[in-house]
């Protein structure tokens, strides 16, 4: 019987605002999954590196869900320098384990995976890891990470008792790029909160946001090269619907985030789109449903995406998505039924599919209904139930050896 789970989230907190700094889909994943686990009877502590001086040692989010802030290096360190403080983080987590006594460790992202590997070897606890992004997969699309990260990911996979994949595509990448043991890979898709993300009245959403009836395209996410905001902007410029607008909801992320915002603004100006593109600051997660419902099309032009929570949230709100045919987006977007998948990075291809949706209300309605129906099969309760069973299974097995 598994009663307690230690959730490692070294570099970003489930309490942080998604769309700010390093906060994104992983914040939502950890927060929603842990909440569902707690409601299923698994007491969870989420261990986050202390990232501000005024943070309390522990925050109780809800019964069975606490966040513990672990001192590990200066509070203002960028993500790129956190690898040097993994040992210190692991020591702080281990010290809290003396009180918490978890039955299983679930690490999120490669940095937490490295810490989880250390803790497994020290304390002989089963280790699960969810990577969220993979260095060698990102490298294929031109977003190169240090080789030291890729080696660390491979070492974590070789030690983990289970490696969680969000979709079949990610499971295949784990085997192809890391030679991961297929028998240790478990596919557990994320969910979506249908109380927040559900179909609704578009006119009412637009009234709430103070906007007009012109076609509205929506991009939600962190502004960094990986997310492909430039493709969304160039697609807007090539639309036949010249009254369409694009809203970009999110903020700069990572060391290149600031320069990427500057580059996107310069591109908008060069294309003469200043009056048709609006930047919206990162919004609290519970308010995003209004933005989705106001939109005609959601754009997800990422270079790589292990899953793509934005596409799922848009679908849950009944909004057709035009997305890159990469990673988990291939699973989420049913081409021609709930939206469209685009092979490659050509903005003309995106524009073609967007125009087809904007030009045909009957098609748009059919895509909307299909998207919402597809999204209803994804719930956090289901994800937590699968994960809880996996926790129990691993706790009853002999631990996988660590090379």
C-alpha positions as CSV (number, residue, x, y, z in Angstrom):
1,X,0.0,0.0,0.0
2,X,1.4,3.4,-1.0
3,X,0.4,6.2,1.3
4,X,3.0,8.9,0.7
5,X,4.7,10.1,-2.4
6,X,7.6,12.5,-2.7
7,X,7.2,14.7,-5.8
8,X,10.5,16.3,-6.9
9,X,10.2,19.6,-8.9
10,X,13.5,21.2,-8.3
11,X,13.5,24.0,-10.8
12,X,9.9,25.3,-10.8
13,X,7.0,25.4,-8.4
14,X,3.4,24.3,-8.8
15,X,2.6,27.6,-6.9
16,X,4.3,29.7,-9.6
17,X,2.5,31.6,-12.3
18,X,2.6,29.6,-15.6
19,X,4.0,31.7,-18.5
20,X,6.4,33.5,-16.3
21,X,10.1,32.7,-16.2
22,X,10.5,28.9,-16.3
23,X,6.9,28.3,-15.3
24,X,4.8,26.6,-17.9
25,X,3.0,23.3,-18.6
26,X,5.1,21.5,-16.0
27,X,3.8,23.8,-13.2
28,X,0.2,22.9,-14.2
29,X,1.0,19.2,-14.5
30,X,2.5,19.0,-11.1
31,X,-0.2,21.0,-9.4
32,X,-3.1,19.3,-11.0
33,X,-1.7,15.8,-10.8
34,X,-0.7,16.1,-7.1
35,X,-4.1,17.5,-6.3
36,X,-5.8,14.5,-7.9
37,X,-3.4,12.1,-6.1
38,X,-4.2,13.7,-2.8
39,X,-7.9,13.4,-3.4
40,X,-7.2,9.7,-4.3
41,X,-5.7,9.2,-0.8
42,X,-2.0,9.6,-1.6
43,X,-0.4,12.1,0.7
44,X,2.1,14.1,-1.4
45,X,4.9,16.6,-0.6
46,X,6.3,18.5,-3.5
47,X,9.9,19.5,-3.1
48,X,10.9,22.8,-4.8
49,X,14.2,24.6,-4.6
50,X,13.8,27.8,-2.6
51,X,13.7,30.5,-5.2
52,X,13.0,33.6,-3.0
53,X,14.1,34.6,0.5
54,X,10.6,35.2,1.8
55,X,9.2,31.8,1.0
56,X,7.9,29.8,4.0
57,X,9.5,26.5,4.7
58,X,6.3,24.7,3.8
59,X,3.0,25.6,2.2
60,X,-0.2,23.5,2.7
61,X,-2.1,23.7,-0.6
62,X,-4.9,21.4,0.4
63,X,-5.2,18.3,2.6
64,X,-2.6,15.8,1.5
65,X,-0.7,18.3,-0.7
66,X,2.2,20.3,0.7
67,X,5.0,22.2,-1.0
68,X,8.4,22.2,0.7
69,X,11.0,24.9,-0.2
70,X,14.4,23.3,0.0
71,X,17.5,25.6,0.3
72,X,19.9,24.9,-2.6
73,X,22.2,27.7,-3.8
74,X,21.4,31.4,-4.2
75,X,17.7,32.1,-4.7
76,X,18.2,34.0,-7.9
77,X,20.1,31.3,-9.9
78,X,19.0,30.8,-13.5
79,X,17.9,27.3,-14.5
80,X,21.1,26.9,-16.5
81,X,23.2,27.0,-13.3
82,X,21.0,24.7,-11.1
83,X,22.9,21.5,-12.0
84,X,25.7,22.5,-9.7
85,X,23.3,22.5,-6.7
86,X,21.5,19.2,-7.2
87,X,23.5,17.5,-4.5
88,X,22.5,20.2,-2.0
89,X,18.9,19.9,-3.0
90,X,19.0,16.1,-2.6
91,X,20.4,16.5,0.9
92,X,17.7,18.9,1.9
93,X,15.0,16.6,0.5
94,X,16.5,13.6,2.3
95,X,16.5,15.5,5.6
96,X,12.7,16.1,5.3
97,X,12.2,12.4,4.4
98,X,13.2,11.5,8.0
99,X,9.8,13.1,9.0
100,X,7.8,12.3,5.9
101,X,8.9,8.7,5.1
102,X,7.6,8.4,1.6
103,X,6.9,5.1,-0.2
104,X,7.9,6.3,-3.6
105,X,9.8,9.2,-5.3
106,X,8.4,10.8,-8.5
107,X,10.9,13.2,-10.2
108,X,9.9,15.8,-12.8
109,X,12.4,17.1,-15.3
110,X,16.0,16.0,-15.7
111,X,17.4,18.0,-12.8
112,X,14.9,16.4,-10.4
113,X,15.7,13.1,-12.0
114,X,19.4,13.4,-11.1
115,X,18.4,14.2,-7.5
116,X,15.9,11.3,-7.5
117,X,18.6,8.9,-8.6
118,X,20.8,10.0,-5.7
119,X,18.0,9.6,-3.3
120,X,17.0,6.2,-4.6
121,X,20.6,4.9,-4.2
122,X,20.9,6.4,-0.7
123,X,17.5,5.4,0.6
124,X,16.4,2.4,-1.5
125,X,13.1,3.8,-2.6
126,X,11.4,3.2,-6.0
127,X,12.0,6.0,-8.5
128,X,9.6,7.2,-11.2
129,X,10.6,10.1,-13.5
130,X,8.7,12.3,-15.9
131,X,11.1,14.3,-18.1
132,X,8.7,16.7,-19.8
133,X,11.4,17.7,-22.4
134,X,14.4,15.7,-23.6
135,X,17.7,17.2,-24.7
136,X,18.3,14.9,-27.7
137,X,14.7,15.5,-29.0
138,X,15.1,19.2,-28.7
139,X,18.4,19.1,-30.5
140,X,16.7,17.6,-33.6
141,X,14.7,20.8,-34.0
142,X,17.7,23.0,-33.4
143,X,17.3,23.7,-29.7
144,X,20.5,22.3,-28.5
145,X,21.2,21.6,-24.8
146,X,24.5,20.7,-23.2
147,X,25.6,17.1,-23.8
148,X,26.0,16.8,-20.1
149,X,22.2,17.0,-19.8
150,X,21.6,14.3,-22.3
151,X,24.1,12.0,-20.5
152,X,22.4,12.7,-17.2
153,X,19.0,11.9,-18.7
154,X,20.3,8.6,-19.9
155,X,21.7,7.8,-16.5
156,X,18.4,8.6,-14.8
157,X,16.5,6.4,-17.2
158,X,18.9,3.5,-16.6
159,X,18.2,3.7,-12.8
160,X,14.5,4.6,-12.7
161,X,12.0,1.9,-11.9
162,X,9.6,3.5,-14.3
163,X,9.9,6.3,-16.9
164,X,6.6,8.1,-17.5
165,X,5.7,9.2,-21.1
166,X,2.8,11.5,-21.8
167,X,2.1,10.0,-25.1
168,X,3.1,7.1,-27.5
169,X,5.3,9.5,-29.4
170,X,7.4,10.3,-26.3
171,X,7.7,6.6,-25.4
172,X,9.1,6.0,-28.9
173,X,11.5,8.9,-28.5
174,X,12.8,7.5,-25.2
175,X,13.7,4.3,-26.9
176,X,15.0,5.9,-30.1
177,X,17.2,8.6,-28.6
178,X,18.2,7.0,-25.3
179,X,17.8,3.3,-25.8
180,X,15.5,3.2,-22.7
181,X,14.2,-0.1,-21.6
182,X,10.7,-0.4,-23.1
183,X,9.5,-2.6,-20.2
184,X,10.1,0.3,-17.8
185,X,8.2,2.9,-19.9
186,X,4.6,3.7,-18.8
187,X,2.3,6.0,-20.7
188,X,0.2,8.1,-18.4
189,X,-1.3,11.1,-20.3
190,X,-2.0,14.3,-18.4
191,X,-5.5,15.5,-17.9
192,X,-7.4,18.8,-18.0
193,X,-9.7,20.5,-15.5
194,X,-13.1,20.4,-17.2
195,X,-14.5,22.7,-14.5
196,X,-12.2,25.5,-15.8
197,X,-11.9,24.4,-19.5
198,X,-15.2,23.7,-21.2
199,X,-17.1,25.0,-24.2
200,X,-18.9,28.3,-23.7
201,X,-20.3,31.4,-25.3
202,X,-17.7,33.1,-27.6
203,X,-19.6,36.4,-27.6
204,X,-19.7,36.5,-23.8
205,X,-16.0,35.7,-23.6
206,X,-15.1,38.5,-26.0
207,X,-17.3,40.9,-24.1
208,X,-15.5,39.9,-20.9
209,X,-12.1,40.6,-22.6
210,X,-13.2,43.8,-24.2
211,X,-12.6,42.8,-27.8
212,X,-14.6,42.8,-31.0
213,X,-16.0,40.2,-33.4
214,X,-13.1,40.1,-35.9
215,X,-11.4,36.6,-36.2
216,X,-9.1,35.9,-33.3
217,X,-6.1,33.6,-33.2
218,X,-4.6,32.7,-29.9
219,X,-1.1,31.7,-28.8
220,X,-0.6,30.8,-25.2
221,X,2.8,29.9,-23.8
222,X,6.2,31.1,-22.8
223,X,7.9,33.3,-25.4
224,X,11.1,31.4,-26.4
225,X,12.4,30.1,-29.7
226,X,11.2,26.5,-29.0
227,X,7.5,27.6,-28.9
228,X,7.6,29.1,-32.4
229,X,5.8,32.4,-31.9
230,X,7.4,33.7,-35.1
231,X,5.6,31.1,-37.1
232,X,2.3,32.2,-35.6
233,X,3.1,35.9,-36.5
234,X,4.1,35.0,-40.1
235,X,1.0,32.9,-40.6
236,X,-1.1,35.9,-39.6
237,X,0.6,38.0,-42.2
238,X,-0.2,35.4,-44.9
239,X,-3.9,35.0,-44.2
240,X,-6.6,35.8,-46.7
241,X,-8.6,37.0,-43.7
242,X,-6.8,40.3,-43.3
243,X,-9.0,41.4,-40.4
244,X,-7.8,38.5,-38.3
245,X,-5.9,39.3,-35.1
246,X,-3.4,37.3,-33.0
247,X,-3.2,37.5,-29.2
248,X,0.0,36.2,-27.6
249,X,-0.6,35.3,-24.0
250,X,2.6,34.7,-22.0
251,X,6.0,36.1,-21.1
252,X,9.7,35.8,-21.8
253,X,11.3,32.6,-20.7
254,X,14.9,31.4,-20.3
255,X,18.1,33.2,-21.1
256,X,17.0,33.9,-24.6
257,X,13.4,34.9,-23.7
258,X,14.1,38.7,-23.6
259,X,15.8,38.7,-27.0
260,X,13.1,36.5,-28.4
261,X,10.4,39.0,-27.4
262,X,12.5,41.8,-29.1
263,X,12.8,39.7,-32.2
264,X,9.1,38.9,-32.4
265,X,8.2,42.6,-31.9
266,X,10.6,43.6,-34.7
267,X,9.1,40.9,-36.9
268,X,5.6,42.2,-36.2
269,X,6.7,45.7,-37.1
270,X,8.4,44.6,-40.3
271,X,5.3,42.8,-41.4
272,X,3.1,45.7,-40.7
273,X,1.1,43.8,-38.1
274,X,1.4,46.2,-35.1
275,X,-2.3,46.9,-35.1
276,X,-3.3,43.2,-35.4
277,X,-1.1,41.6,-32.7
278,X,-1.6,42.0,-29.0
279,X,0.7,40.9,-26.2
280,X,-1.1,39.8,-23.1
281,X,0.8,39.3,-19.9
282,X,0.8,35.8,-18.4
283,X,-2.6,35.1,-16.8
284,X,-3.6,33.0,-13.8
285,X,-4.4,29.5,-15.0
286,X,-8.0,29.7,-14.0
287,X,-8.6,32.7,-16.2
288,X,-7.3,31.2,-19.4
289,X,-10.6,29.5,-20.2
290,X,-12.1,32.9,-21.1
291,X,-9.2,33.5,-23.6
292,X,-9.7,30.1,-25.2
293,X,-13.4,30.5,-25.6
294,X,-12.9,34.0,-27.2
295,X,-10.7,32.5,-29.9
296,X,-11.6,31.1,-33.3
297,X,-8.3,29.1,-33.6
298,X,-5.5,28.2,-31.2
299,X,-2.0,28.0,-32.6
300,X,0.6,25.6,-31.2
301,X,3.6,25.9,-33.6
302,X,6.2,24.4,-31.2
303,X,9.4,22.9,-32.6
304,X,9.0,20.0,-30.2
305,X,6.4,19.1,-27.6
306,X,6.3,16.0,-25.4
307,X,2.5,16.5,-24.8
308,X,1.0,20.0,-25.3
309,X,-1.3,21.0,-22.5
310,X,-2.3,24.2,-24.4
311,X,-3.7,22.1,-27.2
312,X,-5.7,20.0,-24.8
313,X,-7.1,23.0,-22.9
314,X,-8.1,24.6,-26.2
315,X,-9.9,21.4,-27.3
316,X,-11.7,21.2,-23.9
317,X,-13.0,24.6,-24.6
318,X,-14.2,23.6,-28.1
319,X,-11.5,25.6,-30.0
320,X,-9.9,24.1,-33.1
321,X,-6.2,23.9,-33.0
322,X,-3.6,24.2,-35.8
323,X,-0.4,22.7,-34.4
324,X,3.0,21.3,-35.3
325,X,3.0,17.6,-36.2
326,X,5.5,16.8,-33.4
327,X,5.5,14.8,-30.2
328,X,2.3,14.5,-28.2
329,X,0.5,17.0,-30.4
330,X,0.1,14.1,-32.9
331,X,-2.0,12.3,-30.3
332,X,-3.9,15.4,-29.1
333,X,-4.9,16.9,-32.4
334,X,-7.0,14.6,-34.7
335,X,-6.1,16.0,-38.1
336,X,-9.2,17.0,-40.0
337,X,-11.5,16.2,-37.1
338,X,-10.5,18.4,-34.1
339,X,-8.0,20.6,-35.8
340,X,-5.0,20.4,-38.2
341,X,-1.4,19.2,-37.9
342,X,1.3,20.9,-39.9
343,X,4.4,19.1,-41.1
344,X,7.4,21.5,-41.1
345,X,7.6,25.1,-40.3
346,X,6.2,26.9,-43.3
347,X,3.8,29.7,-42.2
348,X,1.9,29.3,-45.5
349,X,0.8,25.9,-44.5
350,X,-0.5,27.2,-41.2
351,X,-2.3,30.1,-42.9
352,X,-4.0,27.6,-45.3
353,X,-5.5,25.6,-42.5
354,X,-6.4,28.7,-40.5
355,X,-8.2,30.3,-43.4
356,X,-10.1,27.1,-44.1
357,X,-11.5,27.3,-40.5
358,X,-12.3,31.0,-40.6
359,X,-14.0,30.7,-44.0
360,X,-16.4,27.8,-43.1
361,X,-18.6,28.2,-40.0
362,X,-19.9,24.7,-40.5
363,X,-16.4,23.2,-40.6
364,X,-15.4,25.3,-37.6
365,X,-18.4,24.0,-35.6
366,X,-17.7,20.4,-36.5
367,X,-14.1,20.7,-35.4
368,X,-15.2,22.4,-32.2
369,X,-17.6,19.6,-31.3
370,X,-15.1,16.9,-32.1
371,X,-12.3,18.7,-30.1
372,X,-14.4,19.0,-27.0
373,X,-15.5,15.3,-27.2
374,X,-11.9,14.2,-27.6
375,X,-10.8,16.3,-24.6
376,X,-13.4,14.8,-22.4
377,X,-11.4,11.5,-22.4
378,X,-8.6,13.3,-20.6
379,X,-9.0,13.9,-16.8
380,X,-6.6,14.4,-14.0
381,X,-8.6,11.8,-11.9
382,X,-7.9,9.2,-14.5
383,X,-4.2,10.2,-14.6
384,X,-3.9,10.0,-10.9
385,X,-5.7,6.6,-10.8
386,X,-3.2,5.1,-13.2
387,X,-0.3,6.6,-11.4
388,X,-1.5,5.4,-8.0
389,X,-1.7,1.9,-9.3
390,X,1.8,2.2,-10.7
391,X,3.1,3.5,-7.4
392,X,1.6,0.4,-5.6
393,X,3.1,-1.9,-8.2
394,X,6.6,-0.5,-8.0
395,X,6.5,-0.5,-4.2
396,X,5.9,-4.2,-4.2
397,X,8.7,-5.0,-6.7
398,X,12.5,-5.4,-6.3
399,X,14.2,-2.1,-7.2
400,X,15.7,-1.8,-10.6
401,X,19.5,-1.8,-10.3
402,X,21.4,1.5,-10.9
403,X,24.5,1.0,-13.1
